[in-house]
Amino acid sequence: MKHKFPVGTHVFFTASNVARPAASGTYEVIRLLPTEGDDCQYRIKSSTEAFERVAKESQLVVS
């Protein structure tokens, strides 16, 4: 399975309320991670947060 968003892409993250609460908003793709099931994963970072998050491709759209 191929990742849709390359490193450096700015994406809009839609947080899932079922999992850990997270702020929706614009993030930058920092690293490509292995797929989980049928969904690619990414490490993303917001300029407003001091830490990185892990997001599934289904939670991201190009901003």
All heavy atoms as TSV, in Angstrom:
chain	resi	resn	atom	element	x	y	z
A	1	MET	N	N	0.850	-1.180	0.000
A	1	MET	CA	C	0.000	0.000	0.000
A	1	MET	C	C	0.896	1.244	0.000
A	1	MET	O	O	1.863	1.307	0.736
A	1	MET	CB	C	-0.895	-0.035	1.233
A	1	MET	CG	C	-1.901	1.073	1.269
A	1	MET	SD	S	-3.120	0.799	2.562
A	1	MET	CE	C	-4.454	0.250	1.547
A	2	LYS	N	N	0.557	2.212	-0.820
A	2	LYS	CA	C	1.371	3.414	-0.958
A	2	LYS	C	C	0.751	4.592	-0.197
A	2	LYS	O	O	-0.460	4.795	-0.235
A	2	LYS	CB	C	1.506	3.759	-2.437
A	2	LYS	CG	C	2.447	4.876	-2.701
A	2	LYS	CD	C	2.630	5.115	-4.175
A	2	LYS	CE	C	3.418	6.394	-4.292
A	2	LYS	NZ	N	4.083	6.598	-5.501
A	3	HIS	N	N	1.603	5.364	0.470
A	3	HIS	CA	C	1.143	6.553	1.190
A	3	HIS	C	C	0.707	7.633	0.198
A	3	HIS	O	O	1.351	7.847	-0.824
A	3	HIS	CB	C	2.265	7.097	2.083
A	3	HIS	CG	C	2.534	6.256	3.284
A	3	HIS	ND1	N	3.260	5.089	3.215
A	3	HIS	CD2	C	2.170	6.401	4.578
A	3	HIS	CE1	C	3.340	4.554	4.421
A	3	HIS	NE2	N	2.679	5.330	5.264
A	4	LYS	N	N	-0.365	8.326	0.525
A	4	LYS	CA	C	-0.927	9.374	-0.323
A	4	LYS	C	C	-0.212	10.709	-0.127
A	4	LYS	O	O	-0.098	11.497	-1.063
A	4	LYS	CB	C	-2.413	9.515	0.016
A	4	LYS	CG	C	-3.173	10.512	-0.789
A	4	LYS	CD	C	-4.647	10.486	-0.375
A	4	LYS	CE	C	-5.459	11.503	-1.111
A	4	LYS	NZ	N	-6.879	11.457	-0.675
A	5	PHE	N	N	0.261	10.982	1.090
A	5	PHE	CA	C	0.857	12.277	1.420
A	5	PHE	C	C	2.352	12.134	1.680
A	5	PHE	O	O	2.749	11.422	2.601
A	5	PHE	CB	C	0.193	12.875	2.674
A	5	PHE	CG	C	-1.310	12.944	2.578
A	5	PHE	CD1	C	-2.105	12.099	3.321
A	5	PHE	CD2	C	-1.923	13.847	1.733
A	5	PHE	CE1	C	-3.488	12.151	3.248
A	5	PHE	CE2	C	-3.307	13.913	1.637
A	5	PHE	CZ	C	-4.093	13.067	2.392
A	6	PRO	N	N	3.206	12.815	0.907
A	6	PRO	CA	C	4.650	12.753	1.167
A	6	PRO	C	C	5.037	13.608	2.378
A	6	PRO	O	O	4.278	14.483	2.809
A	6	PRO	CB	C	5.271	13.291	-0.111
A	6	PRO	CG	C	4.203	14.074	-0.785
A	6	PRO	CD	C	2.880	13.535	-0.312
A	7	VAL	N	N	6.223	13.356	2.896
A	7	VAL	CA	C	6.766	14.156	4.000
A	7	VAL	C	C	6.809	15.623	3.559
A	7	VAL	O	O	7.158	15.930	2.425
A	7	VAL	CB	C	8.179	13.659	4.384
A	7	VAL	CG1	C	8.844	14.605	5.371
A	7	VAL	CG2	C	8.099	12.255	4.948
A	8	GLY	N	N	6.414	16.512	4.465
A	8	GLY	CA	C	6.409	17.947	4.182
A	8	GLY	C	C	5.068	18.486	3.729
A	8	GLY	O	O	4.866	19.691	3.685
A	9	THR	N	N	4.123	17.595	3.423
A	9	THR	CA	C	2.792	18.020	2.995
A	9	THR	C	C	2.027	18.598	4.180
A	9	THR	O	O	2.078	18.067	5.283
A	9	THR	CB	C	2.002	16.828	2.418
A	9	THR	OG1	O	2.732	16.257	1.351
A	9	THR	CG2	C	0.634	17.248	1.935
A	10	HIS	N	N	1.295	19.685	3.942
A	10	HIS	CA	C	0.420	20.252	4.969
A	10	HIS	C	C	-0.960	19.641	4.781
A	10	HIS	O	O	-1.517	19.654	3.684
A	10	HIS	CB	C	0.369	21.780	4.862
A	10	HIS	CG	C	1.664	22.402	5.263
A	10	HIS	ND1	N	1.987	22.676	6.571
A	10	HIS	CD2	C	2.735	22.764	4.536
A	10	HIS	CE1	C	3.199	23.188	6.622
A	10	HIS	NE2	N	3.682	23.248	5.384
A	11	VAL	N	N	-1.481	19.077	5.861
A	11	VAL	CA	C	-2.755	18.363	5.821
A	11	VAL	C	C	-3.681	18.874	6.914
A	11	VAL	O	O	-3.231	19.448	7.914
A	11	VAL	CB	C	-2.550	16.840	5.994
A	11	VAL	CG1	C	-1.793	16.259	4.810
A	11	VAL	CG2	C	-1.828	16.514	7.293
A	12	PHE	N	N	-4.970	18.666	6.716
A	12	PHE	CA	C	-5.952	18.976	7.751
A	12	PHE	C	C	-6.297	17.670	8.440
A	12	PHE	O	O	-6.676	16.698	7.796
A	12	PHE	CB	C	-7.207	19.618	7.156
A	12	PHE	CG	C	-8.176	20.078	8.212
A	12	PHE	CD1	C	-7.998	21.297	8.842
A	12	PHE	CD2	C	-9.237	19.282	8.589
A	12	PHE	CE1	C	-8.878	21.717	9.828
A	12	PHE	CE2	C	-10.121	19.681	9.571
A	12	PHE	CZ	C	-9.933	20.904	10.194
A	13	PHE	N	N	-6.132	17.633	9.758
A	13	PHE	CA	C	-6.368	16.455	10.574
A	13	PHE	C	C	-7.734	16.558	11.226
A	13	PHE	O	O	-8.047	17.549	11.873
A	13	PHE	CB	C	-5.274	16.363	11.642
A	13	PHE	CG	C	-5.499	15.298	12.687
A	13	PHE	CD1	C	-5.571	13.970	12.343
A	13	PHE	CD2	C	-5.605	15.641	14.023
A	13	PHE	CE1	C	-5.756	12.982	13.309
A	13	PHE	CE2	C	-5.790	14.677	15.001
A	13	PHE	CZ	C	-5.865	13.349	14.635
A	14	THR	N	N	-8.547	15.531	11.038
A	14	THR	CA	C	-9.843	15.453	11.702
A	14	THR	C	C	-9.729	14.410	12.796
A	14	THR	O	O	-9.568	13.225	12.512
A	14	THR	CB	C	-10.948	15.054	10.709
A	14	THR	OG1	O	-10.948	15.992	9.642
A	14	THR	CG2	C	-12.298	15.040	11.375
A	15	ALA	N	N	-9.778	14.858	14.028
A	15	ALA	CA	C	-9.612	13.975	15.177
A	15	ALA	C	C	-10.824	13.076	15.352
A	15	ALA	O	O	-11.956	13.483	15.126
A	15	ALA	CB	C	-9.397	14.802	16.436
A	16	SER	N	N	-10.555	11.860	15.767
A	16	SER	CA	C	-11.620	10.916	16.094
A	16	SER	C	C	-11.957	11.086	17.569
A	16	SER	O	O	-11.090	10.988	18.427
A	16	SER	CB	C	-11.136	9.493	15.829
A	16	SER	OG	O	-12.052	8.574	16.361
A	17	ASN	N	N	-13.205	11.325	17.877
A	17	ASN	CA	C	-13.619	11.503	19.272
A	17	ASN	C	C	-13.628	10.192	20.037
A	17	ASN	O	O	-13.678	10.186	21.259
A	17	ASN	CB	C	-14.994	12.161	19.333
A	17	ASN	CG	C	-14.954	13.582	18.839
A	17	ASN	OD1	O	-13.926	14.244	18.900
A	17	ASN	ND2	N	-16.069	14.060	18.335
A	18	VAL	N	N	-13.577	9.079	19.340
A	18	VAL	CA	C	-13.594	7.770	19.988
A	18	VAL	C	C	-12.243	7.473	20.631
A	18	VAL	O	O	-12.162	6.956	21.734
A	18	VAL	CB	C	-13.953	6.667	18.961
A	18	VAL	CG1	C	-13.915	5.293	19.617
A	18	VAL	CG2	C	-15.310	6.947	18.348
A	19	ALA	N	N	-11.183	7.826	19.937
A	19	ALA	CA	C	-9.828	7.606	20.458
A	19	ALA	C	C	-9.454	8.750	21.390
A	19	ALA	O	O	-10.316	9.386	21.971
A	19	ALA	CB	C	-8.854	7.514	19.288
A	20	ARG	N	N	-8.180	8.990	21.518
A	20	ARG	CA	C	-7.731	10.104	22.356
A	20	ARG	C	C	-8.218	11.435	21.786
A	20	ARG	O	O	-8.180	11.631	20.579
A	20	ARG	CB	C	-6.192	10.142	22.384
A	20	ARG	CG	C	-5.588	8.978	23.042
A	20	ARG	CD	C	-4.070	9.130	23.005
A	20	ARG	NE	N	-3.522	7.798	22.938
A	20	ARG	CZ	C	-2.536	7.411	22.173
A	20	ARG	NH1	N	-1.933	8.261	21.397
A	20	ARG	NH2	N	-2.116	6.181	22.181
A	21	PRO	N	N	-8.643	12.346	22.621
A	21	PRO	CA	C	-9.057	13.656	22.110
A	21	PRO	C	C	-7.851	14.398	21.531
A	21	PRO	O	O	-6.762	14.351	22.085
A	21	PRO	CB	C	-9.614	14.382	23.335
A	21	PRO	CG	C	-9.152	13.608	24.517
A	21	PRO	CD	C	-8.798	12.228	24.065
A	22	ALA	N	N	-8.059	15.042	20.404
A	22	ALA	CA	C	-6.990	15.791	19.751
A	22	ALA	C	C	-7.606	16.967	19.021
A	22	ALA	O	O	-8.756	16.920	18.607
A	22	ALA	CB	C	-6.243	14.892	18.768
A	23	ALA	N	N	-6.825	17.996	18.858
A	23	ALA	CA	C	-7.294	19.191	18.171
A	23	ALA	C	C	-7.261	18.970	16.663
A	23	ALA	O	O	-6.239	18.582	16.116
A	23	ALA	CB	C	-6.425	20.373	18.548
A	24	SER	N	N	-8.400	19.196	16.011
A	24	SER	CA	C	-8.421	19.177	14.559
A	24	SER	C	C	-7.724	20.440	14.075
A	24	SER	O	O	-7.706	21.451	14.758
A	24	SER	CB	C	-9.863	19.159	14.049
A	24	SER	OG	O	-10.503	17.968	14.436
A	25	GLY	N	N	-7.145	20.370	12.899
A	25	GLY	CA	C	-6.484	21.549	12.355
A	25	GLY	C	C	-5.411	21.178	11.359
A	25	GLY	O	O	-5.319	20.040	10.912
A	26	THR	N	N	-4.571	22.166	11.010
A	26	THR	CA	C	-3.533	21.967	10.016
A	26	THR	C	C	-2.262	21.431	10.663
A	26	THR	O	O	-1.805	21.953	11.675
A	26	THR	CB	C	-3.230	23.298	9.293
A	26	THR	OG1	O	-4.441	23.764	8.702
A	26	THR	CG2	C	-2.197	23.106	8.207
A	27	TYR	N	N	-1.719	20.392	10.044
A	27	TYR	CA	C	-0.518	19.721	10.525
A	27	TYR	C	C	0.422	19.509	9.344
A	27	TYR	O	O	-0.013	19.537	8.189
A	27	TYR	CB	C	-0.861	18.357	11.129
A	27	TYR	CG	C	-1.594	18.417	12.457
A	27	TYR	CD1	C	-2.932	18.760	12.514
A	27	TYR	CD2	C	-0.938	18.120	13.645
A	27	TYR	CE1	C	-3.602	18.805	13.727
A	27	TYR	CE2	C	-1.601	18.153	14.862
A	27	TYR	CZ	C	-2.938	18.498	14.891
A	27	TYR	OH	O	-3.591	18.540	16.083
A	28	GLU	N	N	1.677	19.231	9.633
A	28	GLU	CA	C	2.648	18.883	8.602
A	28	GLU	C	C	3.022	17.415	8.765
A	28	GLU	O	O	3.233	16.944	9.881
A	28	GLU	CB	C	3.905	19.744	8.728
A	28	GLU	CG	C	4.938	19.435	7.662
A	28	GLU	CD	C	6.181	20.290	7.759
A	28	GLU	OE1	O	6.219	21.225	8.591
A	28	GLU	OE2	O	7.128	20.017	7.009
A	29	VAL	N	N	3.094	16.705	7.640
A	29	VAL	CA	C	3.531	15.304	7.674
A	29	VAL	C	C	5.030	15.286	7.955
A	29	VAL	O	O	5.820	15.874	7.215
A	29	VAL	CB	C	3.222	14.580	6.345
A	29	VAL	CG1	C	3.810	13.173	6.349
A	29	VAL	CG2	C	1.722	14.534	6.096
A	30	ILE	N	N	5.425	14.640	9.052
A	30	ILE	CA	C	6.824	14.583	9.485
A	30	ILE	C	C	7.483	13.279	9.052
A	30	ILE	O	O	8.644	13.246	8.677
A	30	ILE	CB	C	6.910	14.716	11.029
A	30	ILE	CG1	C	6.278	16.032	11.484
A	30	ILE	CG2	C	8.341	14.593	11.518
A	30	ILE	CD1	C	6.937	17.275	10.933
A	31	ARG	N	N	6.726	12.189	9.100
A	31	ARG	CA	C	7.303	10.870	8.809
A	31	ARG	C	C	6.202	9.925	8.329
A	31	ARG	O	O	5.067	10.007	8.803
A	31	ARG	CB	C	7.937	10.307	10.085
A	31	ARG	CG	C	8.720	9.038	9.885
A	31	ARG	CD	C	9.409	8.569	11.166
A	31	ARG	NE	N	10.134	9.654	11.800
A	31	ARG	CZ	C	10.112	9.892	13.111
A	31	ARG	NH1	N	9.419	9.138	13.924
A	31	ARG	NH2	N	10.795	10.891	13.613
A	32	LEU	N	N	6.550	9.037	7.406
A	32	LEU	CA	C	5.632	7.990	6.963
A	32	LEU	C	C	5.825	6.787	7.874
A	32	LEU	O	O	6.950	6.400	8.166
A	32	LEU	CB	C	5.932	7.593	5.515
A	32	LEU	CG	C	5.972	8.728	4.494
A	32	LEU	CD1	C	6.262	8.155	3.108
A	32	LEU	CD2	C	4.686	9.525	4.494
A	33	LEU	N	N	4.733	6.210	8.337
A	33	LEU	CA	C	4.778	5.059	9.230
A	33	LEU	C	C	4.202	3.836	8.520
A	33	LEU	O	O	3.497	3.973	7.513
A	33	LEU	CB	C	3.968	5.354	10.500
A	33	LEU	CG	C	4.447	6.541	11.338
A	33	LEU	CD1	C	3.468	6.801	12.477
A	33	LEU	CD2	C	5.844	6.300	11.872
A	34	PRO	N	N	4.464	2.644	9.034
A	34	PRO	CA	C	3.898	1.428	8.423
A	34	PRO	C	C	2.367	1.459	8.441
A	34	PRO	O	O	1.759	2.103	9.295
A	34	PRO	CB	C	4.421	0.303	9.318
A	34	PRO	CG	C	5.595	0.873	10.020
A	34	PRO	CD	C	5.326	2.339	10.169
A	35	THR	N	N	1.765	0.751	7.499
A	35	THR	CA	C	0.306	0.695	7.441
A	35	THR	C	C	-0.237	-0.122	8.607
A	35	THR	O	O	0.450	-0.982	9.156
A	35	THR	CB	C	-0.168	0.055	6.124
A	35	THR	OG1	O	0.372	-1.255	6.045
A	35	THR	CG2	C	0.242	0.868	4.928
A	36	GLU	N	N	-1.468	0.177	8.975
A	36	GLU	CA	C	-2.172	-0.591	10.009
A	36	GLU	C	C	-3.463	-1.067	9.382
A	36	GLU	O	O	-4.365	-0.267	9.122
A	36	GLU	CB	C	-2.450	0.277	11.238
A	36	GLU	CG	C	-3.149	-0.486	12.339
A	36	GLU	CD	C	-3.392	0.362	13.559
A	36	GLU	OE1	O	-2.456	0.529	14.350
A	36	GLU	OE2	O	-4.515	0.860	13.700
A	37	GLY	N	N	-3.529	-2.340	9.087
A	37	GLY	CA	C	-4.696	-2.861	8.373
A	37	GLY	C	C	-4.687	-2.330	6.956
A	37	GLY	O	O	-3.721	-2.490	6.228
A	38	ASP	N	N	-5.749	-1.632	6.571
A	38	ASP	CA	C	-5.823	-1.079	5.220
A	38	ASP	C	C	-5.688	0.440	5.219
A	38	ASP	O	O	-6.118	1.114	4.293
A	38	ASP	CB	C	-7.135	-1.491	4.548
A	38	ASP	CG	C	-8.356	-1.009	5.310
A	38	ASP	OD1	O	-8.207	-0.520	6.442
A	38	ASP	OD2	O	-9.469	-1.135	4.765
A	39	ASP	N	N	-5.085	0.999	6.262
A	39	ASP	CA	C	-4.936	2.454	6.392
A	39	ASP	C	C	-3.478	2.819	6.646
A	39	ASP	O	O	-2.871	2.339	7.610
A	39	ASP	CB	C	-5.801	2.951	7.556
A	39	ASP	CG	C	-6.422	4.316	7.314
A	39	ASP	OD1	O	-6.065	4.963	6.302
A	39	ASP	OD2	O	-7.253	4.739	8.122
A	40	CYS	N	N	-2.907	3.656	5.774
A	40	CYS	CA	C	-1.534	4.138	5.995
A	40	CYS	C	C	-1.520	5.051	7.216
A	40	CYS	O	O	-2.520	5.686	7.542
A	40	CYS	CB	C	-1.048	4.919	4.775
A	40	CYS	SG	S	-0.811	3.902	3.316
A	41	GLN	N	N	-0.378	5.124	7.874
A	41	GLN	CA	C	-0.238	5.975	9.050
A	41	GLN	C	C	0.885	6.981	8.835
A	41	GLN	O	O	1.821	6.737	8.090
A	41	GLN	CB	C	0.071	5.139	10.281
A	41	GLN	CG	C	-1.048	4.224	10.686
A	41	GLN	CD	C	-0.787	3.604	12.035
A	41	GLN	OE1	O	-1.457	3.917	12.994
A	41	GLN	NE2	N	0.189	2.719	12.113
A	42	TYR	N	N	0.772	8.100	9.550
A	42	TYR	CA	C	1.717	9.204	9.437
A	42	TYR	C	C	2.036	9.758	10.813
A	42	TYR	O	O	1.193	9.723	11.713
A	42	TYR	CB	C	1.100	10.356	8.623
A	42	TYR	CG	C	0.721	9.975	7.226
A	42	TYR	CD1	C	-0.497	9.361	6.949
A	42	TYR	CD2	C	1.580	10.241	6.170
A	42	TYR	CE1	C	-0.852	9.014	5.661
A	42	TYR	CE2	C	1.227	9.901	4.870
A	42	TYR	CZ	C	0.013	9.291	4.626
A	42	TYR	OH	O	-0.331	8.944	3.343
A	43	ARG	N	N	3.212	10.312	10.952
A	43	ARG	CA	C	3.535	11.120	12.124
A	43	ARG	C	C	3.347	12.554	11.654
A	43	ARG	O	O	3.923	12.959	10.641
A	43	ARG	CB	C	4.954	10.873	12.603
A	43	ARG	CG	C	5.226	11.695	13.844
A	43	ARG	CD	C	6.253	11.137	14.780
A	43	ARG	NE	N	6.133	9.776	15.168
A	43	ARG	CZ	C	5.612	9.349	16.316
A	43	ARG	NH1	N	5.104	10.193	17.177
A	43	ARG	NH2	N	5.606	8.087	16.620
A	44	ILE	N	N	2.506	13.313	12.374
A	44	ILE	CA	C	2.186	14.688	11.985
A	44	ILE	C	C	2.496	15.638	13.131
A	44	ILE	O	O	2.536	15.231	14.303
A	44	ILE	CB	C	0.708	14.826	11.559
A	44	ILE	CG1	C	-0.238	14.410	12.688
A	44	ILE	CG2	C	0.447	14.020	10.291
A	44	ILE	CD1	C	-1.710	14.670	12.403
A	45	LYS	N	N	2.710	16.908	12.798
A	45	LYS	CA	C	3.057	17.914	13.816
A	45	LYS	C	C	2.351	19.210	13.494
A	45	LYS	O	O	2.343	19.662	12.353
A	45	LYS	CB	C	4.571	18.135	13.808
A	45	LYS	CG	C	5.040	19.304	14.665
A	45	LYS	CD	C	5.764	18.833	15.875
A	45	LYS	CE	C	6.349	19.922	16.739
A	45	LYS	NZ	N	5.497	21.035	17.085
A	46	SER	N	N	1.766	19.801	14.518
A	46	SER	CA	C	1.147	21.121	14.414
A	46	SER	C	C	2.148	22.161	14.907
A	46	SER	O	O	2.897	21.906	15.847
A	46	SER	CB	C	-0.112	21.179	15.276
A	46	SER	OG	O	-0.582	22.503	15.357
A	47	SER	N	N	2.128	23.329	14.294
A	47	SER	CA	C	3.027	24.400	14.748
A	47	SER	C	C	2.597	24.949	16.104
A	47	SER	O	O	3.359	25.638	16.767
A	47	SER	CB	C	3.076	25.528	13.717
A	47	SER	OG	O	1.786	26.085	13.558
A	48	THR	N	N	1.389	24.611	16.550
A	48	THR	CA	C	0.886	25.115	17.833
A	48	THR	C	C	1.083	24.134	18.984
A	48	THR	O	O	0.699	24.427	20.110
A	48	THR	CB	C	-0.607	25.471	17.731
A	48	THR	OG1	O	-1.339	24.284	17.425
A	48	THR	CG2	C	-0.847	26.531	16.669
A	49	GLU	N	N	1.647	22.952	18.692
A	49	GLU	CA	C	1.866	21.944	19.734
A	49	GLU	C	C	3.344	21.573	19.791
A	49	GLU	O	O	4.038	21.598	18.782
A	49	GLU	CB	C	1.040	20.684	19.454
A	49	GLU	CG	C	-0.452	20.944	19.491
A	49	GLU	CD	C	-1.265	19.719	19.129
A	49	GLU	OE1	O	-0.819	18.877	18.330
A	49	GLU	OE2	O	-2.382	19.602	19.657
A	50	ALA	N	N	3.799	21.190	20.966
A	50	ALA	CA	C	5.209	20.847	21.172
A	50	ALA	C	C	5.507	19.383	20.854
A	50	ALA	O	O	6.649	18.967	20.935
A	50	ALA	CB	C	5.606	21.151	22.614
A	51	PHE	N	N	4.500	18.613	20.494
A	51	PHE	CA	C	4.691	17.174	20.288
A	51	PHE	C	C	4.105	16.761	18.947
A	51	PHE	O	O	3.384	17.515	18.304
A	51	PHE	CB	C	4.029	16.381	21.421
A	51	PHE	CG	C	2.597	16.783	21.658
A	51	PHE	CD1	C	1.567	16.177	20.973
A	51	PHE	CD2	C	2.292	17.797	22.563
A	51	PHE	CE1	C	0.255	16.559	21.173
A	51	PHE	CE2	C	0.978	18.182	22.773
A	51	PHE	CZ	C	-0.047	17.561	22.075
A	52	GLU	N	N	4.434	15.547	18.526
A	52	GLU	CA	C	3.921	14.982	17.281
A	52	GLU	C	C	2.779	14.023	17.589
A	52	GLU	O	O	2.665	13.531	18.703
A	52	GLU	CB	C	5.044	14.241	16.542
A	52	GLU	CG	C	6.188	15.144	16.153
A	52	GLU	CD	C	7.345	14.398	15.519
A	52	GLU	OE1	O	7.318	13.146	15.453
A	52	GLU	OE2	O	8.307	15.067	15.097
A	53	ARG	N	N	1.959	13.772	16.591
A	53	ARG	CA	C	0.844	12.838	16.714
A	53	ARG	C	C	0.956	11.772	15.630
A	53	ARG	O	O	1.588	11.986	14.606
A	53	ARG	CB	C	-0.494	13.560	16.505
A	53	ARG	CG	C	-0.782	14.616	17.525
A	53	ARG	CD	C	-2.174	15.202	17.277
A	53	ARG	NE	N	-2.483	16.216	18.264
A	53	ARG	CZ	C	-2.980	15.962	19.459
A	53	ARG	NH1	N	-3.236	14.724	19.823
A	53	ARG	NH2	N	-3.227	16.926	20.307
A	54	VAL	N	N	0.286	10.649	15.836
A	54	VAL	CA	C	0.160	9.622	14.823
A	54	VAL	C	C	-1.272	9.712	14.290
A	54	VAL	O	O	-2.216	9.786	15.063
A	54	VAL	CB	C	0.444	8.214	15.389
A	54	VAL	CG1	C	0.122	7.142	14.350
A	54	VAL	CG2	C	1.883	8.110	15.843
A	55	ALA	N	N	-1.395	9.739	12.953
A	55	ALA	CA	C	-2.720	9.834	12.334
A	55	ALA	C	C	-2.835	8.814	11.217
A	55	ALA	O	O	-1.856	8.493	10.549
A	55	ALA	CB	C	-2.951	11.237	11.784
A	56	LYS	N	N	-4.044	8.328	11.025
A	56	LYS	CA	C	-4.331	7.431	9.911
A	56	LYS	C	C	-4.672	8.273	8.680
A	56	LYS	O	O	-5.189	9.384	8.801
A	56	LYS	CB	C	-5.498	6.518	10.254
A	56	LYS	CG	C	-5.166	5.561	11.368
A	56	LYS	CD	C	-6.316	4.644	11.657
A	56	LYS	CE	C	-5.927	3.685	12.760
A	56	LYS	NZ	N	-6.959	2.682	13.001
A	57	GLU	N	N	-4.393	7.725	7.510
A	57	GLU	CA	C	-4.650	8.458	6.269
A	57	GLU	C	C	-6.104	8.861	6.135
A	57	GLU	O	O	-6.429	9.930	5.613
A	57	GLU	CB	C	-4.224	7.602	5.070
A	57	GLU	CG	C	-4.166	8.365	3.779
A	57	GLU	CD	C	-3.473	7.596	2.693
A	57	GLU	OE1	O	-2.224	7.657	2.644
A	57	GLU	OE2	O	-4.155	6.898	1.927
A	58	SER	N	N	-7.017	8.045	6.657
A	58	SER	CA	C	-8.442	8.351	6.578
A	58	SER	C	C	-8.837	9.585	7.397
A	58	SER	O	O	-9.923	10.118	7.222
A	58	SER	CB	C	-9.266	7.142	7.030
A	58	SER	OG	O	-8.950	6.796	8.367
A	59	GLN	N	N	-7.938	10.038	8.293
A	59	GLN	CA	C	-8.204	11.224	9.105
A	59	GLN	C	C	-7.600	12.486	8.495
A	59	GLN	O	O	-7.732	13.556	9.081
A	59	GLN	CB	C	-7.599	11.040	10.506
A	59	GLN	CG	C	-8.209	9.906	11.295
A	59	GLN	CD	C	-7.482	9.704	12.600
A	59	GLN	OE1	O	-6.317	9.355	12.614
A	59	GLN	NE2	N	-8.177	9.941	13.695
A	60	LEU	N	N	-6.961	12.375	7.326
A	60	LEU	CA	C	-6.229	13.495	6.727
A	60	LEU	C	C	-6.765	13.868	5.358
A	60	LEU	O	O	-7.164	13.007	4.588
A	60	LEU	CB	C	-4.745	13.137	6.595
A	60	LEU	CG	C	-4.021	12.700	7.853
A	60	LEU	CD1	C	-2.612	12.240	7.500
A	60	LEU	CD2	C	-3.977	13.814	8.885
A	61	VAL	N	N	-6.751	15.166	5.078
A	61	VAL	CA	C	-7.017	15.684	3.727
A	61	VAL	C	C	-6.015	16.801	3.479
A	61	VAL	O	O	-5.537	17.442	4.421
A	61	VAL	CB	C	-8.455	16.219	3.556
A	61	VAL	CG1	C	-9.475	15.108	3.637
A	61	VAL	CG2	C	-8.771	17.307	4.536
A	62	VAL	N	N	-5.706	17.064	2.208
A	62	VAL	CA	C	-4.760	18.139	1.876
A	62	VAL	C	C	-5.382	19.472	2.288
A	62	VAL	O	O	-6.540	19.730	2.008
A	62	VAL	CB	C	-4.439	18.139	0.369
A	62	VAL	CG1	C	-3.581	19.338	0.002
A	62	VAL	CG2	C	-3.728	16.864	-0.018
A	63	SER	N	N	-4.594	20.298	2.976
A	63	SER	CA	C	-5.131	21.604	3.405
A	63	SER	C	C	-4.834	22.683	2.402
A	63	SER	O	O	-4.056	22.544	1.510
A	63	SER	CB	C	-4.563	21.990	4.761
A	63	SER	OG	O	-3.173	22.191	4.679
